[in-house]
Amino acid sequence: MRGDVNAVLNGLVRERVITGFDTNFDGISALGILHIAVTADLITDPRIPGYERPKVMAIRNRVTKELEGVGATDVIVSVRSALK
């Protein structure tokens, strides 16, 4: 599954949906839940002016849908800003 997940995420980087990602494959919880943090070029913190909730949700949903397509169903997806 790890290879499939990485292939999906790398594909989303190539499509410029996300700019990068990090996973917890090496430390998956006892519950078997995988956490994937993706970065994108947008403001993801609702406390900051310019927060783009619809875009954040669209990215989260797209990543989740793509991962479900390769059998990764128990996944938490977080979207973080790549902007400095």
mmCIF file of the N, C-alpha and C atoms, coordinates in Angstrom:
data_MODEL
# 
_entry.id   MODEL 
# 
loop_
_atom_site.group_PDB 
_atom_site.id 
_atom_site.type_symbol 
_atom_site.label_atom_id 
_atom_site.label_alt_id 
_atom_site.label_comp_id 
_atom_site.label_asym_id 
_atom_site.label_entity_id 
_atom_site.label_seq_id 
_atom_site.pdbx_PDB_ins_code 
_atom_site.Cartn_x 
_atom_site.Cartn_y 
_atom_site.Cartn_z 
_atom_site.occupancy 
_atom_site.B_iso_or_equiv 
_atom_site.pdbx_formal_charge 
_atom_site.auth_seq_id 
_atom_site.auth_comp_id 
_atom_site.auth_asym_id 
_atom_site.auth_atom_id 
_atom_site.pdbx_PDB_model_num 
ATOM 1   N N  . MET A 1 1  ? 0.819   -1.199 0.000   1.00 0.00 ? 1  MET A N  1 
ATOM 2   C CA . MET A 1 1  ? 0.000   0.000  0.000   1.00 0.00 ? 1  MET A CA 1 
ATOM 3   C C  . MET A 1 1  ? 0.863   1.263  0.000   1.00 0.00 ? 1  MET A C  1 
ATOM 4   N N  . ARG A 1 2  ? 1.996   1.200  0.682   1.00 0.00 ? 2  ARG A N  1 
ATOM 5   C CA . ARG A 1 2  ? 2.848   2.387  0.770   1.00 0.00 ? 2  ARG A CA 1 
ATOM 6   C C  . ARG A 1 2  ? 3.250   2.899  -0.612  1.00 0.00 ? 2  ARG A C  1 
ATOM 7   N N  . GLY A 1 3  ? 3.640   1.997  -1.482  1.00 0.00 ? 3  GLY A N  1 
ATOM 8   C CA . GLY A 1 3  ? 4.045   2.388  -2.828  1.00 0.00 ? 3  GLY A CA 1 
ATOM 9   C C  . GLY A 1 3  ? 2.897   3.023  -3.602  1.00 0.00 ? 3  GLY A C  1 
ATOM 10  N N  . ASP A 1 4  ? 1.693   2.460  -3.457  1.00 0.00 ? 4  ASP A N  1 
ATOM 11  C CA . ASP A 1 4  ? 0.518   3.020  -4.136  1.00 0.00 ? 4  ASP A CA 1 
ATOM 12  C C  . ASP A 1 4  ? 0.192   4.414  -3.619  1.00 0.00 ? 4  ASP A C  1 
ATOM 13  N N  . VAL A 1 5  ? 0.253   4.588  -2.307  1.00 0.00 ? 5  VAL A N  1 
ATOM 14  C CA . VAL A 1 5  ? -0.033  5.899  -1.706  1.00 0.00 ? 5  VAL A CA 1 
ATOM 15  C C  . VAL A 1 5  ? 0.986   6.921  -2.188  1.00 0.00 ? 5  VAL A C  1 
ATOM 16  N N  . ASN A 1 6  ? 2.256   6.554  -2.163  1.00 0.00 ? 6  ASN A N  1 
ATOM 17  C CA . ASN A 1 6  ? 3.292   7.483  -2.628  1.00 0.00 ? 6  ASN A CA 1 
ATOM 18  C C  . ASN A 1 6  ? 3.115   7.819  -4.105  1.00 0.00 ? 6  ASN A C  1 
ATOM 19  N N  . ALA A 1 7  ? 2.706   6.837  -4.914  1.00 0.00 ? 7  ALA A N  1 
ATOM 20  C CA . ALA A 1 7  ? 2.485   7.088  -6.336  1.00 0.00 ? 7  ALA A CA 1 
ATOM 21  C C  . ALA A 1 7  ? 1.341   8.085  -6.532  1.00 0.00 ? 7  ALA A C  1 
ATOM 22  N N  . VAL A 1 8  ? 0.263   7.915  -5.775  1.00 0.00 ? 8  VAL A N  1 
ATOM 23  C CA . VAL A 1 8  ? -0.874  8.850  -5.867  1.00 0.00 ? 8  VAL A CA 1 
ATOM 24  C C  . VAL A 1 8  ? -0.432  10.249 -5.468  1.00 0.00 ? 8  VAL A C  1 
ATOM 25  N N  . LEU A 1 9  ? 0.252   10.356 -4.344  1.00 0.00 ? 9  LEU A N  1 
ATOM 26  C CA . LEU A 1 9  ? 0.662   11.670 -3.851  1.00 0.00 ? 9  LEU A CA 1 
ATOM 27  C C  . LEU A 1 9  ? 1.669   12.330 -4.789  1.00 0.00 ? 9  LEU A C  1 
ATOM 28  N N  . ASN A 1 10 ? 2.606   11.570 -5.313  1.00 0.00 ? 10 ASN A N  1 
ATOM 29  C CA . ASN A 1 10 ? 3.560   12.128 -6.277  1.00 0.00 ? 10 ASN A CA 1 
ATOM 30  C C  . ASN A 1 10 ? 2.845   12.592 -7.542  1.00 0.00 ? 10 ASN A C  1 
ATOM 31  N N  . GLY A 1 11 ? 1.808   11.868 -7.950  1.00 0.00 ? 11 GLY A N  1 
ATOM 32  C CA . GLY A 1 11 ? 1.011   12.288 -9.096  1.00 0.00 ? 11 GLY A CA 1 
ATOM 33  C C  . GLY A 1 11 ? 0.316   13.615 -8.844  1.00 0.00 ? 11 GLY A C  1 
ATOM 34  N N  . LEU A 1 12 ? -0.189  13.798 -7.630  1.00 0.00 ? 12 LEU A N  1 
ATOM 35  C CA . LEU A 1 12 ? -0.854  15.061 -7.285  1.00 0.00 ? 12 LEU A CA 1 
ATOM 36  C C  . LEU A 1 12 ? 0.150   16.217 -7.225  1.00 0.00 ? 12 LEU A C  1 
ATOM 37  N N  . VAL A 1 13 ? 1.386   15.920 -6.862  1.00 0.00 ? 13 VAL A N  1 
ATOM 38  C CA . VAL A 1 13 ? 2.436   16.948 -6.907  1.00 0.00 ? 13 VAL A CA 1 
ATOM 39  C C  . VAL A 1 13 ? 2.710   17.321 -8.368  1.00 0.00 ? 13 VAL A C  1 
ATOM 40  N N  . ARG A 1 14 ? 2.823   16.323 -9.231  1.00 0.00 ? 14 ARG A N  1 
ATOM 41  C CA . ARG A 1 14 ? 3.070   16.590 -10.650 1.00 0.00 ? 14 ARG A CA 1 
ATOM 42  C C  . ARG A 1 14 ? 1.927   17.408 -11.273 1.00 0.00 ? 14 ARG A C  1 
ATOM 43  N N  . GLU A 1 15 ? 0.691   17.139 -10.838 1.00 0.00 ? 15 GLU A N  1 
ATOM 44  C CA . GLU A 1 15 ? -0.463  17.881 -11.335 1.00 0.00 ? 15 GLU A CA 1 
ATOM 45  C C  . GLU A 1 15 ? -0.598  19.261 -10.681 1.00 0.00 ? 15 GLU A C  1 
ATOM 46  N N  . ARG A 1 16 ? 0.265   19.527 -9.714  1.00 0.00 ? 16 ARG A N  1 
ATOM 47  C CA . ARG A 1 16 ? 0.271   20.789 -8.962  1.00 0.00 ? 16 ARG A CA 1 
ATOM 48  C C  . ARG A 1 16 ? -0.983  20.995 -8.112  1.00 0.00 ? 16 ARG A C  1 
ATOM 49  N N  . VAL A 1 17 ? -1.614  19.893 -7.732  1.00 0.00 ? 17 VAL A N  1 
ATOM 50  C CA . VAL A 1 17 ? -2.731  19.959 -6.787  1.00 0.00 ? 17 VAL A CA 1 
ATOM 51  C C  . VAL A 1 17 ? -2.164  20.247 -5.403  1.00 0.00 ? 17 VAL A C  1 
ATOM 52  N N  . ILE A 1 18 ? -1.031  19.596 -5.097  1.00 0.00 ? 18 ILE A N  1 
ATOM 53  C CA . ILE A 1 18 ? -0.312  19.814 -3.846  1.00 0.00 ? 18 ILE A CA 1 
ATOM 54  C C  . ILE A 1 18 ? 1.147   20.094 -4.186  1.00 0.00 ? 18 ILE A C  1 
ATOM 55  N N  . THR A 1 19 ? 1.853   20.667 -3.217  1.00 0.00 ? 19 THR A N  1 
ATOM 56  C CA . THR A 1 19 ? 3.270   20.956 -3.449  1.00 0.00 ? 19 THR A CA 1 
ATOM 57  C C  . THR A 1 19 ? 4.190   19.952 -2.767  1.00 0.00 ? 19 THR A C  1 
ATOM 58  N N  . GLY A 1 20 ? 3.647   19.179 -1.844  1.00 0.00 ? 20 GLY A N  1 
ATOM 59  C CA . GLY A 1 20 ? 4.440   18.193 -1.129  1.00 0.00 ? 20 GLY A CA 1 
ATOM 60  C C  . GLY A 1 20 ? 3.567   17.413 -0.165  1.00 0.00 ? 20 GLY A C  1 
ATOM 61  N N  . PHE A 1 21 ? 4.186   16.443 0.517   1.00 0.00 ? 21 PHE A N  1 
ATOM 62  C CA . PHE A 1 21 ? 3.431   15.633 1.468   1.00 0.00 ? 21 PHE A CA 1 
ATOM 63  C C  . PHE A 1 21 ? 4.357   14.970 2.460   1.00 0.00 ? 21 PHE A C  1 
ATOM 64  N N  . ASP A 1 22 ? 3.773   14.539 3.572   1.00 0.00 ? 22 ASP A N  1 
ATOM 65  C CA . ASP A 1 22 ? 4.481   13.796 4.598   1.00 0.00 ? 22 ASP A CA 1 
ATOM 66  C C  . ASP A 1 22 ? 3.513   12.753 5.130   1.00 0.00 ? 22 ASP A C  1 
ATOM 67  N N  . THR A 1 23 ? 4.003   11.558 5.427   1.00 0.00 ? 23 THR A N  1 
ATOM 68  C CA . THR A 1 23 ? 3.150   10.495 5.949   1.00 0.00 ? 23 THR A CA 1 
ATOM 69  C C  . THR A 1 23 ? 3.718   9.974  7.269   1.00 0.00 ? 23 THR A C  1 
ATOM 70  N N  . ASN A 1 24 ? 2.903   9.201  7.967   1.00 0.00 ? 24 ASN A N  1 
ATOM 71  C CA . ASN A 1 24 ? 3.381   8.582  9.208   1.00 0.00 ? 24 ASN A CA 1 
ATOM 72  C C  . ASN A 1 24 ? 3.473   7.067  9.059   1.00 0.00 ? 24 ASN A C  1 
ATOM 73  N N  . PHE A 1 25 ? 3.860   6.584  7.872   1.00 0.00 ? 25 PHE A N  1 
ATOM 74  C CA . PHE A 1 25 ? 3.962   5.143  7.650   1.00 0.00 ? 25 PHE A CA 1 
ATOM 75  C C  . PHE A 1 25 ? 4.832   4.453  8.699   1.00 0.00 ? 25 PHE A C  1 
ATOM 76  N N  . ASP A 1 26 ? 5.879   5.124  9.116   1.00 0.00 ? 26 ASP A N  1 
ATOM 77  C CA . ASP A 1 26 ? 6.792   4.494  10.075  1.00 0.00 ? 26 ASP A CA 1 
ATOM 78  C C  . ASP A 1 26 ? 6.252   4.490  11.499  1.00 0.00 ? 26 ASP A C  1 
ATOM 79  N N  . GLY A 1 27 ? 5.182   5.219  11.740  1.00 0.00 ? 27 GLY A N  1 
ATOM 80  C CA . GLY A 1 27 ? 4.632   5.273  13.101  1.00 0.00 ? 27 GLY A CA 1 
ATOM 81  C C  . GLY A 1 27 ? 3.119   5.216  13.126  1.00 0.00 ? 27 GLY A C  1 
ATOM 82  N N  . ILE A 1 28 ? 2.521   4.399  12.245  1.00 0.00 ? 28 ILE A N  1 
ATOM 83  C CA . ILE A 1 28 ? 1.053   4.279  12.216  1.00 0.00 ? 28 ILE A CA 1 
ATOM 84  C C  . ILE A 1 28 ? 0.572   3.829  13.592  1.00 0.00 ? 28 ILE A C  1 
ATOM 85  N N  . SER A 1 29 ? -0.488  4.462  14.053  1.00 0.00 ? 29 SER A N  1 
ATOM 86  C CA . SER A 1 29 ? -1.017  4.172  15.387  1.00 0.00 ? 29 SER A CA 1 
ATOM 87  C C  . SER A 1 29 ? -1.505  2.729  15.493  1.00 0.00 ? 29 SER A C  1 
ATOM 88  N N  . ALA A 1 30 ? -1.731  2.288  16.713  1.00 0.00 ? 30 ALA A N  1 
ATOM 89  C CA . ALA A 1 30 ? -2.240  0.935  16.960  1.00 0.00 ? 30 ALA A CA 1 
ATOM 90  C C  . ALA A 1 30 ? -3.593  0.731  16.291  1.00 0.00 ? 30 ALA A C  1 
ATOM 91  N N  . LEU A 1 31 ? -4.297  1.813  16.026  1.00 0.00 ? 31 LEU A N  1 
ATOM 92  C CA . LEU A 1 31 ? -5.593  1.715  15.364  1.00 0.00 ? 31 LEU A CA 1 
ATOM 93  C C  . LEU A 1 31 ? -5.448  1.539  13.854  1.00 0.00 ? 31 LEU A C  1 
ATOM 94  N N  . GLY A 1 32 ? -4.228  1.671  13.350  1.00 0.00 ? 32 GLY A N  1 
ATOM 95  C CA . GLY A 1 32 ? -3.986  1.496  11.926  1.00 0.00 ? 32 GLY A CA 1 
ATOM 96  C C  . GLY A 1 32 ? -4.376  2.685  11.087  1.00 0.00 ? 32 GLY A C  1 
ATOM 97  N N  . ILE A 1 33 ? -4.445  3.862  11.701  1.00 0.00 ? 33 ILE A N  1 
ATOM 98  C CA . ILE A 1 33 ? -4.847  5.062  10.973  1.00 0.00 ? 33 ILE A CA 1 
ATOM 99  C C  . ILE A 1 33 ? -3.606  5.758  10.421  1.00 0.00 ? 33 ILE A C  1 
ATOM 100 N N  . LEU A 1 34 ? -3.636  6.004  9.127   1.00 0.00 ? 34 LEU A N  1 
ATOM 101 C CA . LEU A 1 34 ? -2.545  6.693  8.449   1.00 0.00 ? 34 LEU A CA 1 
ATOM 102 C C  . LEU A 1 34 ? -2.853  8.185  8.410   1.00 0.00 ? 34 LEU A C  1 
ATOM 103 N N  . HIS A 1 35 ? -1.879  9.003  8.751   1.00 0.00 ? 35 HIS A N  1 
ATOM 104 C CA . HIS A 1 35 ? -2.032  10.454 8.666   1.00 0.00 ? 35 HIS A CA 1 
ATOM 105 C C  . HIS A 1 35 ? -1.149  10.956 7.538   1.00 0.00 ? 35 HIS A C  1 
ATOM 106 N N  . ILE A 1 36 ? -1.760  11.699 6.636   1.00 0.00 ? 36 ILE A N  1 
ATOM 107 C CA . ILE A 1 36 ? -1.023  12.294 5.527   1.00 0.00 ? 36 ILE A CA 1 
ATOM 108 C C  . ILE A 1 36 ? -1.207  13.800 5.591   1.00 0.00 ? 36 ILE A C  1 
ATOM 109 N N  . ALA A 1 37 ? -0.104  14.513 5.686   1.00 0.00 ? 37 ALA A N  1 
ATOM 110 C CA . ALA A 1 37 ? -0.129  15.978 5.670   1.00 0.00 ? 37 ALA A CA 1 
ATOM 111 C C  . ALA A 1 37 ? 0.354   16.414 4.293   1.00 0.00 ? 37 ALA A C  1 
ATOM 112 N N  . VAL A 1 38 ? -0.501  17.143 3.592   1.00 0.00 ? 38 VAL A N  1 
ATOM 113 C CA . VAL A 1 38 ? -0.118  17.659 2.285   1.00 0.00 ? 38 VAL A CA 1 
ATOM 114 C C  . VAL A 1 38 ? 0.059   19.161 2.385   1.00 0.00 ? 38 VAL A C  1 
ATOM 115 N N  . THR A 1 39 ? 0.924   19.711 1.559   1.00 0.00 ? 39 THR A N  1 
ATOM 116 C CA . THR A 1 39 ? 1.115   21.156 1.509   1.00 0.00 ? 39 THR A CA 1 
ATOM 117 C C  . THR A 1 39 ? 0.609   21.670 0.173   1.00 0.00 ? 39 THR A C  1 
ATOM 118 N N  . ALA A 1 40 ? 0.124   22.908 0.215   1.00 0.00 ? 40 ALA A N  1 
ATOM 119 C CA . ALA A 1 40 ? -0.409  23.534 -0.994  1.00 0.00 ? 40 ALA A CA 1 
ATOM 120 C C  . ALA A 1 40 ? -0.137  25.030 -0.929  1.00 0.00 ? 40 ALA A C  1 
ATOM 121 N N  . ASP A 1 41 ? -0.132  25.653 -2.095  1.00 0.00 ? 41 ASP A N  1 
ATOM 122 C CA . ASP A 1 41 ? 0.133   27.091 -2.182  1.00 0.00 ? 41 ASP A CA 1 
ATOM 123 C C  . ASP A 1 41 ? -1.136  27.891 -1.928  1.00 0.00 ? 41 ASP A C  1 
ATOM 124 N N  . LEU A 1 42 ? -1.607  27.854 -0.686  1.00 0.00 ? 42 LEU A N  1 
ATOM 125 C CA . LEU A 1 42 ? -2.762  28.649 -0.285  1.00 0.00 ? 42 LEU A CA 1 
ATOM 126 C C  . LEU A 1 42 ? -2.746  28.816 1.220   1.00 0.00 ? 42 LEU A C  1 
ATOM 127 N N  . ILE A 1 43 ? -3.566  29.729 1.703   1.00 0.00 ? 43 ILE A N  1 
ATOM 128 C CA . ILE A 1 43 ? -3.640  29.991 3.142   1.00 0.00 ? 43 ILE A CA 1 
ATOM 129 C C  . ILE A 1 43 ? -4.621  28.995 3.744   1.00 0.00 ? 43 ILE A C  1 
ATOM 130 N N  . THR A 1 44 ? -4.150  28.205 4.701   1.00 0.00 ? 44 THR A N  1 
ATOM 131 C CA . THR A 1 44 ? -4.961  27.139 5.281   1.00 0.00 ? 44 THR A CA 1 
ATOM 132 C C  . THR A 1 44 ? -5.413  27.426 6.708   1.00 0.00 ? 44 THR A C  1 
ATOM 133 N N  . ASP A 1 45 ? -4.970  28.527 7.271   1.00 0.00 ? 45 ASP A N  1 
ATOM 134 C CA . ASP A 1 45 ? -5.319  28.888 8.647   1.00 0.00 ? 45 ASP A CA 1 
ATOM 135 C C  . ASP A 1 45 ? -6.468  29.888 8.630   1.00 0.00 ? 45 ASP A C  1 
ATOM 136 N N  . PRO A 1 46 ? -7.624  29.519 9.194   1.00 0.00 ? 46 PRO A N  1 
ATOM 137 C CA . PRO A 1 46 ? -8.782  30.423 9.159   1.00 0.00 ? 46 PRO A CA 1 
ATOM 138 C C  . PRO A 1 46 ? -8.577  31.725 9.929   1.00 0.00 ? 46 PRO A C  1 
ATOM 139 N N  . ARG A 1 47 ? -7.540  31.824 10.737  1.00 0.00 ? 47 ARG A N  1 
ATOM 140 C CA . ARG A 1 47 ? -7.270  33.058 11.484  1.00 0.00 ? 47 ARG A CA 1 
ATOM 141 C C  . ARG A 1 47 ? -6.531  34.093 10.659  1.00 0.00 ? 47 ARG A C  1 
ATOM 142 N N  . ILE A 1 48 ? -6.058  33.683 9.484   1.00 0.00 ? 48 ILE A N  1 
ATOM 143 C CA . ILE A 1 48 ? -5.263  34.567 8.638   1.00 0.00 ? 48 ILE A CA 1 
ATOM 144 C C  . ILE A 1 48 ? -6.123  35.089 7.492   1.00 0.00 ? 48 ILE A C  1 
ATOM 145 N N  . PRO A 1 49 ? -6.090  36.412 7.258   1.00 0.00 ? 49 PRO A N  1 
ATOM 146 C CA . PRO A 1 49 ? -6.849  36.950 6.120   1.00 0.00 ? 49 PRO A CA 1 
ATOM 147 C C  . PRO A 1 49 ? -6.435  36.259 4.816   1.00 0.00 ? 49 PRO A C  1 
ATOM 148 N N  . GLY A 1 50 ? -7.410  35.973 3.999   1.00 0.00 ? 50 GLY A N  1 
ATOM 149 C CA . GLY A 1 50 ? -7.141  35.289 2.742   1.00 0.00 ? 50 GLY A CA 1 
ATOM 150 C C  . GLY A 1 50 ? -7.351  33.784 2.812   1.00 0.00 ? 50 GLY A C  1 
ATOM 151 N N  . TYR A 1 51 ? -7.808  33.316 3.985   1.00 0.00 ? 51 TYR A N  1 
ATOM 152 C CA . TYR A 1 51 ? -8.096  31.885 4.148   1.00 0.00 ? 51 TYR A CA 1 
ATOM 153 C C  . TYR A 1 51 ? -9.069  31.434 3.070   1.00 0.00 ? 51 TYR A C  1 
ATOM 154 N N  . GLU A 1 52 ? -8.748  30.322 2.426   1.00 0.00 ? 52 GLU A N  1 
ATOM 155 C CA . GLU A 1 52 ? -9.529  29.836 1.296   1.00 0.00 ? 52 GLU A CA 1 
ATOM 156 C C  . GLU A 1 52 ? -10.141 28.470 1.607   1.00 0.00 ? 52 GLU A C  1 
ATOM 157 N N  . ARG A 1 53 ? -11.160 28.472 2.468   1.00 0.00 ? 53 ARG A N  1 
ATOM 158 C CA . ARG A 1 53 ? -11.773 27.216 2.909   1.00 0.00 ? 53 ARG A CA 1 
ATOM 159 C C  . ARG A 1 53 ? -12.235 26.339 1.748   1.00 0.00 ? 53 ARG A C  1 
ATOM 160 N N  . PRO A 1 54 ? -12.926 26.861 0.746   1.00 0.00 ? 54 PRO A N  1 
ATOM 161 C CA . PRO A 1 54 ? -13.366 25.982 -0.346  1.00 0.00 ? 54 PRO A CA 1 
ATOM 162 C C  . PRO A 1 54 ? -12.203 25.272 -1.047  1.00 0.00 ? 54 PRO A C  1 
ATOM 163 N N  . LYS A 1 55 ? -11.089 25.972 -1.217  1.00 0.00 ? 55 LYS A N  1 
ATOM 164 C CA . LYS A 1 55 ? -9.927  25.351 -1.867  1.00 0.00 ? 55 LYS A CA 1 
ATOM 165 C C  . LYS A 1 55 ? -9.278  24.308 -0.954  1.00 0.00 ? 55 LYS A C  1 
ATOM 166 N N  . VAL A 1 56 ? -9.212  24.609 0.340   1.00 0.00 ? 56 VAL A N  1 
ATOM 167 C CA . VAL A 1 56 ? -8.658  23.651 1.300   1.00 0.00 ? 56 VAL A CA 1 
ATOM 168 C C  . VAL A 1 56 ? -9.495  22.372 1.287   1.00 0.00 ? 56 VAL A C  1 
ATOM 169 N N  . MET A 1 57 ? -10.806 22.522 1.339   1.00 0.00 ? 57 MET A N  1 
ATOM 170 C CA . MET A 1 57 ? -11.697 21.361 1.336   1.00 0.00 ? 57 MET A CA 1 
ATOM 171 C C  . MET A 1 57 ? -11.604 20.591 0.016   1.00 0.00 ? 57 MET A C  1 
ATOM 172 N N  . ALA A 1 58 ? -11.476 21.303 -1.094  1.00 0.00 ? 58 ALA A N  1 
ATOM 173 C CA . ALA A 1 58 ? -11.368 20.639 -2.399  1.00 0.00 ? 58 ALA A CA 1 
ATOM 174 C C  . ALA A 1 58 ? -10.096 19.795 -2.469  1.00 0.00 ? 58 ALA A C  1 
ATOM 175 N N  . ILE A 1 59 ? -8.996  20.320 -1.951  1.00 0.00 ? 59 ILE A N  1 
ATOM 176 C CA . ILE A 1 59 ? -7.740  19.567 -1.943  1.00 0.00 ? 59 ILE A CA 1 
ATOM 177 C C  . ILE A 1 59 ? -7.870  18.357 -1.036  1.00 0.00 ? 59 ILE A C  1 
ATOM 178 N N  . ARG A 1 60 ? -8.391  18.553 0.164   1.00 0.00 ? 60 ARG A N  1 
ATOM 179 C CA . ARG A 1 60 ? -8.561  17.435 1.108   1.00 0.00 ? 60 ARG A CA 1 
ATOM 180 C C  . ARG A 1 60 ? -9.435  16.341 0.475   1.00 0.00 ? 60 ARG A C  1 
ATOM 181 N N  . ASN A 1 61 ? -10.533 16.747 -0.140  1.00 0.00 ? 61 ASN A N  1 
ATOM 182 C CA . ASN A 1 61 ? -11.438 15.770 -0.748  1.00 0.00 ? 61 ASN A CA 1 
ATOM 183 C C  . ASN A 1 61 ? -10.794 15.047 -1.923  1.00 0.00 ? 61 ASN A C  1 
ATOM 184 N N  . ARG A 1 62 ? -10.041 15.775 -2.732  1.00 0.00 ? 62 ARG A N  1 
ATOM 185 C CA . ARG A 1 62 ? -9.378  15.161 -3.888  1.00 0.00 ? 62 ARG A CA 1 
ATOM 186 C C  . ARG A 1 62 ? -8.344  14.140 -3.430  1.00 0.00 ? 62 ARG A C  1 
ATOM 187 N N  . VAL A 1 63 ? -7.533  14.509 -2.447  1.00 0.00 ? 63 VAL A N  1 
ATOM 188 C CA . VAL A 1 63 ? -6.509  13.595 -1.943  1.00 0.00 ? 63 VAL A CA 1 
ATOM 189 C C  . VAL A 1 63 ? -7.174  12.355 -1.350  1.00 0.00 ? 63 VAL A C  1 
ATOM 190 N N  . THR A 1 64 ? -8.199  12.552 -0.537  1.00 0.00 ? 64 THR A N  1 
ATOM 191 C CA . THR A 1 64 ? -8.901  11.433 0.089   1.00 0.00 ? 64 THR A CA 1 
ATOM 192 C C  . THR A 1 64 ? -9.492  10.497 -0.970  1.00 0.00 ? 64 THR A C  1 
ATOM 193 N N  . LYS A 1 65 ? -10.133 11.065 -1.981  1.00 0.00 ? 65 LYS A N  1 
ATOM 194 C CA . LYS A 1 65 ? -10.747 10.265 -3.046  1.00 0.00 ? 65 LYS A CA 1 
ATOM 195 C C  . LYS A 1 65 ? -9.700  9.459  -3.808  1.00 0.00 ? 65 LYS A C  1 
ATOM 196 N N  . GLU A 1 66 ? -8.587  10.102 -4.142  1.00 0.00 ? 66 GLU A N  1 
ATOM 197 C CA . GLU A 1 66 ? -7.524  9.413  -4.878  1.00 0.00 ? 66 GLU A CA 1 
ATOM 198 C C  . GLU A 1 66 ? -6.936  8.272  -4.040  1.00 0.00 ? 66 GLU A C  1 
ATOM 199 N N  . LEU A 1 67 ? -6.784  8.499  -2.743  1.00 0.00 ? 67 LEU A N  1 
ATOM 200 C CA . LEU A 1 67 ? -6.222  7.465  -1.875  1.00 0.00 ? 67 LEU A CA 1 
ATOM 201 C C  . LEU A 1 67 ? -7.187  6.301  -1.707  1.00 0.00 ? 67 LEU A C  1 
ATOM 202 N N  . GLU A 1 68 ? -8.470  6.596  -1.626  1.00 0.00 ? 68 GLU A N  1 
ATOM 203 C CA . GLU A 1 68 ? -9.458  5.526  -1.534  1.00 0.00 ? 68 GLU A CA 1 
ATOM 204 C C  . GLU A 1 68 ? -9.397  4.638  -2.772  1.00 0.00 ? 68 GLU A C  1 
ATOM 205 N N  . GLY A 1 69 ? -9.054  5.223  -3.901  1.00 0.00 ? 69 GLY A N  1 
ATOM 206 C CA . GLY A 1 69 ? -8.941  4.471  -5.148  1.00 0.00 ? 69 GLY A CA 1 
ATOM 207 C C  . GLY A 1 69 ? -7.861  3.408  -5.135  1.00 0.00 ? 69 GLY A C  1 
ATOM 208 N N  . VAL A 1 70 ? -6.884  3.540  -4.236  1.00 0.00 ? 70 VAL A N  1 
ATOM 209 C CA . VAL A 1 70 ? -5.826  2.525  -4.120  1.00 0.00 ? 70 VAL A CA 1 
ATOM 210 C C  . VAL A 1 70 ? -5.955  1.727  -2.825  1.00 0.00 ? 70 VAL A C  1 
ATOM 211 N N  . GLY A 1 71 ? -7.124  1.821  -2.193  1.00 0.00 ? 71 GLY A N  1 
ATOM 212 C CA . GLY A 1 71 ? -7.393  1.014  -1.008  1.00 0.00 ? 71 GLY A CA 1 
ATOM 213 C C  . GLY A 1 71 ? -7.008  1.623  0.317   1.00 0.00 ? 71 GLY A C  1 
ATOM 214 N N  . ALA A 1 72 ? -6.569  2.871  0.323   1.00 0.00 ? 72 ALA A N  1 
ATOM 215 C CA . ALA A 1 72 ? -6.208  3.543  1.576   1.00 0.00 ? 72 ALA A CA 1 
ATOM 216 C C  . ALA A 1 72 ? -7.452  4.243  2.117   1.00 0.00 ? 72 ALA A C  1 
ATOM 217 N N  . THR A 1 73 ? -8.186  3.535  2.993   1.00 0.00 ? 73 THR A N  1 
ATOM 218 C CA . THR A 1 73 ? -9.468  4.064  3.454   1.00 0.00 ? 73 THR A CA 1 
ATOM 219 C C  . THR A 1 73 ? -9.413  4.690  4.842   1.00 0.00 ? 73 THR A C  1 
ATOM 220 N N  . ASP A 1 74 ? -8.602  4.181  5.735   1.00 0.00 ? 74 ASP A N  1 
ATOM 221 C CA . ASP A 1 74 ? -8.499  4.747  7.078   1.00 0.00 ? 74 ASP A CA 1 
ATOM 222 C C  . ASP A 1 74 ? -7.372  5.766  7.114   1.00 0.00 ? 74 ASP A C  1 
ATOM 223 N N  . VAL A 1 75 ? -7.640  6.924  6.515   1.00 0.00 ? 75 VAL A N  1 
ATOM 224 C CA . VAL A 1 75 ? -6.609  7.951  6.353   1.00 0.00 ? 75 VAL A CA 1 
ATOM 225 C C  . VAL A 1 75 ? -7.139  9.291  6.843   1.00 0.00 ? 75 VAL A C  1 
ATOM 226 N N  . ILE A 1 76 ? -6.306  10.009 7.564   1.00 0.00 ? 76 ILE A N  1 
ATOM 227 C CA . ILE A 1 76 ? -6.595  11.386 7.935   1.00 0.00 ? 76 ILE A CA 1 
ATOM 228 C C  . ILE A 1 76 ? -5.730  12.261 7.041   1.00 0.00 ? 76 ILE A C  1 
ATOM 229 N N  . VAL A 1 77 ? -6.357  13.191 6.327   1.00 0.00 ? 77 VAL A N  1 
ATOM 230 C CA . VAL A 1 77 ? -5.624  14.083 5.441   1.00 0.00 ? 77 VAL A CA 1 
ATOM 231 C C  . VAL A 1 77 ? -5.672  15.492 6.020   1.00 0.00 ? 77 VAL A C  1 
ATOM 232 N N  . SER A 1 78 ? -4.520  16.092 6.233   1.00 0.00 ? 78 SER A N  1 
ATOM 233 C CA . SER A 1 78 ? -4.409  17.475 6.683   1.00 0.00 ? 78 SER A CA 1 
ATOM 234 C C  . SER A 1 78 ? -3.808  18.303 5.557   1.00 0.00 ? 78 SER A C  1 
ATOM 235 N N  . VAL A 1 79 ? -4.341  19.502 5.369   1.00 0.00 ? 79 VAL A N  1 
ATOM 236 C CA . VAL A 1 79 ? -3.805  20.395 4.341   1.00 0.00 ? 79 VAL A CA 1 
ATOM 237 C C  . VAL A 1 79 ? -3.102  21.544 5.057   1.00 0.00 ? 79 VAL A C  1 
ATOM 238 N N  . ARG A 1 80 ? -1.849  21.754 4.718   1.00 0.00 ? 80 ARG A N  1 
ATOM 239 C CA . ARG A 1 80 ? -1.042  22.804 5.334   1.00 0.00 ? 80 ARG A CA 1 
ATOM 240 C C  . ARG A 1 80 ? -0.550  23.761 4.261   1.00 0.00 ? 80 ARG A C  1 
ATOM 241 N N  . SER A 1 81 ? -0.305  24.964 4.667   1.00 0.00 ? 81 SER A N  1 
ATOM 242 C CA . SER A 1 81 ? 0.148   25.974 3.723   1.00 0.00 ? 81 SER A CA 1 
ATOM 243 C C  . SER A 1 81 ? 1.625   25.833 3.415   1.00 0.00 ? 81 SER A C  1 
ATOM 244 N N  . ALA A 1 82 ? 1.953   25.954 2.125   1.00 0.00 ? 82 ALA A N  1 
ATOM 245 C CA . ALA A 1 82 ? 3.354   25.955 1.710   1.00 0.00 ? 82 ALA A CA 1 
ATOM 246 C C  . ALA A 1 82 ? 3.866   27.383 1.601   1.00 0.00 ? 82 ALA A C  1 
ATOM 247 N N  . LEU A 1 83 ? 2.980   28.356 1.831   1.00 0.00 ? 83 LEU A N  1 
ATOM 248 C CA . LEU A 1 83 ? 3.357   29.757 1.726   1.00 0.00 ? 83 LEU A CA 1 
ATOM 249 C C  . LEU A 1 83 ? 4.128   30.179 2.962   1.00 0.00 ? 83 LEU A C  1 
ATOM 250 N N  . LYS A 1 84 ? 5.099   31.018 2.760   1.00 0.00 ? 84 LYS A N  1 
ATOM 251 C CA . LYS A 1 84 ? 5.904   31.508 3.895   1.00 0.00 ? 84 LYS A CA 1 
ATOM 252 C C  . LYS A 1 84 ? 5.476   32.909 4.254   1.00 0.00 ? 84 LYS A C  1 
# 
